[in-house]
Amino acid sequence: MSTVSMSVDLGGIEMRNPLNTASGTYGNGWQFEGFYDVGATLGAMTCKGVAAEPWDGNPAPRLAELPGSAIMNSVGLQNPGVRAFVDGHGAYLQGVRDRGCQVICQVVGHSIGEYVRAMELFEELAPFASGFEVNISCPNIARGGAAMGATCDGAAEVMRAVRPLTSRPVVVKMAPHDVAEIGRALEAEGADALSLINTIPGMAIDVRTRRSRLARATAGVSGPAVHAIAVRMVWECAQAVSIPICGIGGVATGADAAEMLLAGATAVAVGTANLYDPACAPRIASELGQWAQDQGVSDINELIGAFEC
Amino acid sequence: MRMSTRTSLHEFVVVSNELVAQETYRMVIDAPQLAARIVPGQFMNLSVPGDNSHVLRIPLSFKRADALAGTVELIYAVVGEGTRRLSQMRVGDGSSAVGPSGAGWWLPRSEGRALLVAGGVGLPPILAAAGMLADARVGFDVVVGARTQARLVYPDVDDVMRYGTPAAAGTGSAESYDPDRALVVTTDDGSAEGSPAAARSAADGMADLMGGRAYAQVYTCGPAAMMCGVARLARARGIACQASLERMMGCGFGACSCCNVALVRGGNALCCQDGPVFDAEEVVW
């Protein structure tokens, strides 16, 4: 058992340990209760992205597996809308929070107006939310998502619109490009924290049929194969901003999580590994604690950004 | 509304893993908790050790779970890298299974016989449905289709005639409750029927049986095009139809929303969580 203090502060979201989950790979938490006690294990969990009104998501197929420890998906943020989300999962999520795990609700939209409406509904209906993650980086929707977060101006515009709507912490989920510049723009507009990276847009073509292996031409690549890219982007972003970062990208072991911290992340979210190794989160948390102890620190915060180059 | 049982992680050991038809294997795994909880039509998600380049698990339906022995019997075809590696697992090898996953078959909601239609490796969940019907003393007939005779898993296909009889282990019955059970085997190339001219589809076999008997419920699992035809035939006769669907799956327990099934009423269900068994009337074919 690690004697190191593991608690971290992700922009006002007080986490008992640095472990979070990546939205879209974690259902709404209850799917993992058969594998471990979610509320007693994680520092935070991030729910699936939810819009003001229901979204159908993209047609099938939404998934392809790639050789080299990667998958690609184009789910397209299928969600039931804030009201049905709160009705269906609010009681469970309040219980998770009561057991000490922070609950981060993810806000999505096709337009500034939709982000605003979703945030207003969340603010009104979701007292169980410890904070919000605004997703301006989904690569799998035609409008909004990555299109909103592709430029400093676009990202800042979303942040400016939602920031006044809540006093709870707002994290922004960033796309895997220009993370230093866009991170600075988001910080200037009052973001409390940043999470990166979202999936990396890619293509998988069936050469026999000349069609995409998924229903859409492009989809988001994730999994252990993208880890090194994600660590580099966290490092670049961490040097550009002073707000905390949640590092996401191919984290499957305690060492992967440790790399994120050393590169400058305050928290670490497990994503694709939740799909194929659903019991991985408690193991990663324990490995991270062991690593901190082996490093001889008394507080995990001493290791954040401790990469030496 | 059907509620799936809680999905969890199970270590398993391979009891047997044998070639039983062309590119088709039977594997028995020792996994007592899984065997005790999984119900016909549900599935599990297996990991195969030894290749870290393919990370996703392999979703597989099962033929029979023996709670007393603590074993689950699977029949699978080698269709890609994952199932090829699965076929190389040896007796005593261990790995893990995530399950039980999804919602399985339900018993007919009205009185009458059931008609089971399997295509290819849609056979195991259909045999699981046959076991469920035999346990409930519901009469049924079976159609089994395959591409060729070499791909038919014969002992298992023939054995379905004995489900619910004293000859079948574990059913506890004194005598057959269903003496007139029919079994129809079809192949795409006619090899099981004896000549290419006799080639028939599973839907043809189904149409023949429906000409002579009335059914309350159809159960089907197989290639999507076959199930679409089966669902259409059932609908034309006003017979309820359950279909076990297949999708590429990420997690297999409702976390990633990758395995969507478009619904007639609009929106999408998830194959792994809301299915894999669906009312054929509710899905867009």
Interface residues (C-beta under 8 A of the other chain):
Chain A: G24 T25 Y26 G27 Q31 F32 E33 G34 F35 K48 P54 D56 G57 N58 P59 A60 P61 R62 L63 A64 E65 P67 G68 S69 A70 I71 N73 V75 Q78 G223 P224 T272 N274 L275 Y276 P278 A279
Chain B: R6 T7 S8 L9 S47 N52 S53 H54 V55 L56 R57 V98 R247 M248 M249 G250 C251 F253 G254 A255 C256 S257 C258 C259 N260 V261 A262 G266 G267 N268 Q273
